[in-house]
Amino acid sequence: MITEQQKDEQLWKIAKARVAFRWSLASYLIVNAMLIGIWFFTTGVDSYFWPVWTMMGWGVGIAFQYFHAFHGNQINSVEQEYQKLKNNQFK
């Protein structure tokens, strides 16, 4: 079984990952807004929308970071898997 101290350490790890995600998301939005502004004011709306490449590339990383921060701890939970096996053992 997992001790109370181990649970607290896991909660700190999750909290740090979520705060890091929020900072990364804010950076993503600010930088991409600036790139869109540069695109708009230098070439105009009728030109090729080149900021899409940074938005997509960086967006994939942001998506992985979100998944890890908000859903990753549930997938890798050894205790949940143990409980599932234990409950199915006597059926």
GIGI-V613837 format. One record per residue. N is the residue number from 1. PHI is phi in degrees with one decimal (* if undefined). PSI is psi in degrees with one decimal (999 if undefined). D_FIRST is the distance of its C-alpha to the first C-alpha in whole Angstrom. Layout:
[[N;PHI;PSI;D_FIRST] [N;PHI;PSI;D_FIRST]]
//
This chain:
[[1;*;156.7;0] [2;-87.9;132.6;4] [3;-78.9;167.1;6] [4;-63.6;-37.5;10] [5;-65.2;-40.3;12] [6;-65.0;-37.6;10] [7;-64.3;-41.7;10] [8;-63.3;-41.1;14] [9;-63.4;-39.6;15] [10;-65.4;-40.4;14] [11;-64.4;-39.7;16] [12;-63.0;-41.3;19] [13;-63.0;-43.5;19] [14;-64.5;-44.0;19] [15;-61.7;-43.3;22] [16;-62.7;-41.8;24] [17;-64.2;-38.7;24] [18;-70.6;-39.1;25] [19;-66.3;-42.1;28] [20;-61.7;-38.9;29] [21;-62.7;-43.6;30] [22;-61.9;-40.4;32] [23;-65.6;-41.4;34] [24;-64.4;-40.8;34] [25;-64.5;-41.6;35] [26;-62.6;-43.4;38] [27;-61.7;-44.1;39] [28;-57.5;-47.9;39] [29;-66.4;-42.9;41] [30;-66.9;-48.7;44] [31;-64.4;-43.4;45] [32;-69.5;-31.8;45] [33;-64.4;-40.1;47] [34;-65.6;-41.5;49] [35;-64.0;-39.0;50] [36;-65.3;-39.9;51] [37;-61.9;-43.9;53] [38;-60.8;-46.7;55] [39;-58.7;-47.1;55] [40;-64.7;-45.5;57] [41;-81.5;-18.1;59] [42;-97.0;-35.7;60] [43;-120.2;-23.1;61] [44;91.4;171.3;61] [45;-68.3;-30.4;59] [46;-80.4;-1.4;61] [47;-93.5;175.6;60] [48;-64.4;130.6;57] [49;-86.0;80.0;54] [50;-70.2;-22.5;52] [51;-62.8;-13.7;49] [52;-59.6;-30.6;47] [53;-68.9;-41.9;46] [54;-71.1;-35.5;44] [55;-64.3;-42.4;43] [56;-71.7;-47.0;42] [57;-62.7;-50.0;40] [58;-69.3;-32.7;39] [59;-61.6;-35.6;38] [60;-63.0;-43.7;36] [61;-63.3;-40.6;34] [62;-63.8;-39.6;33] [63;-63.1;-43.3;32] [64;-64.3;-40.6;29] [65;-65.1;-39.9;28] [66;-61.2;-48.3;28] [67;-58.8;-43.7;26] [68;-64.6;-42.2;23] [69;-72.9;-36.1;23] [70;-109.6;-15.8;23] [71;-132.7;-14.8;22] [72;-65.1;-35.3;20] [73;-69.4;-23.1;17] [74;-78.5;-31.8;16] [75;-74.5;-38.6;17] [76;-92.5;18.1;15] [77;-78.2;107.2;12] [78;-66.8;-37.8;10] [79;-64.2;-39.8;7] [80;-63.5;-43.0;11] [81;-64.9;-40.3;12] [82;-60.9;-46.5;9] [83;-62.8;-39.0;10] [84;-63.6;-45.1;14] [85;-65.0;-40.2;14] [86;-65.2;-41.0;13] [87;-68.6;-33.4;15] [88;-85.8;-9.1;18] [89;-64.6;-36.7;17] [90;-103.4;16.8;20] [91;-97.9;999;22]]
//
